[in-house]
């Protein structure tokens, strides 16, 4: 339960963190020149080019019911329905890796998840930068994340998140972050440099939130199953106590009858 609550708290903090970056982006965008540039010639596709990479996020630990089975089945079914000319399956989580292997999924890249802690933002940022560099050097066209997302205690749904190419999800027009500040902020750094750095963080946010949402769904499911097991154990204990008490009463009654017979108070049958 503690890990579940911690994941939810981090998701809330990430949303606030992302909103602050969105506010900075709103201030920077008017200072960026939108002059039309010459179209760049796309280089030839490098050897081993992959159209789409599918990253499936599962769990490192067990005792979470059909969590990994569900994501493995739905993810592989989703991938088969897509029209990608070529693709690779990447997996995060040792338990999920077993389920994907059992269903014939060919995993190209794998990574274990922390067993006793949550994935850190620094780890997500490092991975996102590495994948962004591969994307910009035309190693693949699309990067899609497939994971479970918690709806409520013990209930989750299959979720798809396109990481690359990244599309900015702007705040609503009536958000306080879109209101002009007074006095206006002074921008000393190159606006394009700030813009590029913010986009890098947005990509890392998107990856980290997907991992946290999967973790929240996992721990929610595990907590719910553990709670059900605890309740079932209490019911079994109550049933056993009833049986023990009934057997004890039967033994006491039998001993009293034997004493009464030996004392001649009752006829021996």
N, C-alpha and C positions, 0 to 999 in steps of 0.2 A: 504494500500500500504506500509505503514511503517513497519507493522508486516511481510509482505511478504519479503521486502528487508532485514529486520533483520534476518529472517530465512535463507535466501540465504547467507548472510554474515557469519552467524554462521556455516553453512555447509562448506563454504570455509575455515574458520579457523579450523574446525575439521579435514578437509583433511590435512591441513598443520601440525596440531598437531599430527595426526596419522603418517605422513611421518617422523616426528622427532623421534617418538617411533620406527618406522621401521628401522631408521638409527642406533639407539642404539641396536636394536635386531641383526642387521648385525654384530656389533662389539662383541656382547656377545656370539653368537652362536658358534664360533670357540673354545671358552673356556669351553664349556659344554661337559662333557664326554658322549659319545654315547655307553657306554657299555651295552650289552644286559642284561636285568633284567629278573628275574623269572616272569613268567606270574602270575598275581594276580587272585585269585579265586573270581569270582563275587558273592557277597552274594545273598541270596534269595530276591526276589522282596518284598518290604514292602507292607503291606495292603494299598489298594487304589492306587496301581501303575498305572500310566497313560503312554501309549506309546508316545503320542504326545500332546503338548500344542500349540494351535493356538492363538496367540495374534493379535487381529484386532484393528487397530488404526483409530479412526474417529475424530470427532470434539466435542467441548463442546458447541459451539454457533451455531445458525442457520444462515439464510440468505446466504447459500452457495449452493443453488440449489439442485441438485441430488447427491451431494458429499457423504453424508452418505448412501443414498439409493444405490448408485452404489457400494460402498465398501462392504456393507452388502450383496448384491446380489452376487457379484463376489466371495467374501470370502466364503460364505456358499456353493456356487456351487463348488469352488475349494476343500473345505474340504470333500464334498461328494464323489469327484472323487478319493481321496486318499485311500490307503489301510491300514490305521492305525488300529491296532487291538482295540485300545481304545484311546479316545482323550477328551480334554476339550477345551472349547472356552472361552478365556479371552478377555475382551473389555476395551479399554481406550477411554473415551468420552461419555458423557451422551446422546447426540443426536444419536450417533451410537447405543447405547444400546437399545433405543426405536425401531430402525429399525430392529435390530437383533431379538428382542422379537416379533415384528410383523410377522416375517417370520419363527417363530417357533424354533429359535436357543436357545439352553439351555446354558445360560451363567453361568459359575462357579465362575469367578472372575471378578471384575469390578473396574475401577479407573477413577475418573474425571480428566480432563485436566485443566490447568489454563485457565480462561476465558479472562483475560486481559494481559497475558504475555506468554512467551515461556517457555517450560519445560527446567529446568536447567540440566547441566551436572552432578551436585552432586546428583540430584534425579535419573538420569539414572544410575549412578554408584552404588547407594545404591540398586536399583532394580536388576541390573545385578548381584551384589554380592550375593543377596538373592537367585536368581534363579540358579546361578552357584553352590551354596551350595546344593540346592535341587537336581540338576543334578548329582553332585558328590556323593550324598548319594542314588542314584538310585531311585529317586522318579518319574523320567520320562526319556525317551530315546531321545526325540527330542523337540526342542523349535523353532517354526516357526513364523515369524512376517509377517502379511499381511497388506498392507497399500497402499494408493494412492501416486503416485509420479508425481510431476509437470513436464510437457514437455515444455510448454510455457504458456503464459498468458491465463488462463481459461481452459487449456487443460491438462489432467492428465491421467495416466495409472495405472492399477493394478500391484502391485509389490510384490514379495515374497522374504523374506530374512531369511535364516536359521541362527538363533543365536547360538544354541547349538545342536550338538557338533560344536564348532567353528573351522573354517578352515582359516588359515592365508592367506591373500591376499598380497603377496610380491610385492614390487615395481619392475618396469621393470629393466632388466639387465643393461641398459645404464643410469639408473638414477644416479644423483649425490650422492644419499644416499648410493649407493652400492660401491662407490669408496673408496679405503683405505685412511685413514687419516694419516697425518704425522705432528708431531710425533704421534705414536699410543696412544690411550687413555689408562689410567691406571685404571684397574678394581679392586677395593679393596673389594667390596661386593661379596658374593657368586653368581656366574653367574646364577645358577639355581633359586635363589631367585629373581634376576632381571628379568629373563625370565618369571617366574610365574606372577610377578607383571605386566609386559608388556602385557601378555595375558589377564589378568583381565581388563586392560584398553582397549585393543582391543575389548573385548566383550562389554564393556560399550560404546565405540565409535560406534559400530555397532548398538546398541539399540538407542543411542541418535541421530544418523544420520537418522534412520528410522522415529523417531518421528519428527525431524526437516523437513524431506522431506515431510511427511504428512502435517505438519503445513504450509509449503510453498505452497503446492498444495491447501490446504484449503483457505488460504488468497488470493492466486492468483485467485481462482474461485470467492471468495466473492468480490474482487476488480473489476473483470471483470463484474460480475452481477450488482454491484452498478453503474459502469460506463455506462452500457447499460440502466439501469433504469434512470440515470441522463440524458442521451441522449434522451431517450423516453419522459421524462418529458419536456425537452426543446422543442421537436417537438410538444407535446400537447399544450404547452404554445403558441407556434407560431401559431398553428391552431386556438386556442381560440382567439388570438389577431386579426387574420384575420376575424373571425366571428364577434367579437366586432366592429371592424372598419367598416365592411360591414353593420352591423345593425345601427351604428352611422350615416353612410352616408345615409342609407335609411330614418332614422328619420329626418335628416337635409333636405333632398329632400322633404319629406312629409310636413314638417313645411313651407318650402319656397313655395310650391304649395298652401298651405292653405292661406298664406299671399297674394299671387298673386291673388287668387280667391276672397278673401275679399276686395282687392283693385280694383277689376274689371278688372285686367289685363288678367285673364284667365276665361273662362266660367266654371261654376261649373258643374261637371258631377255627 
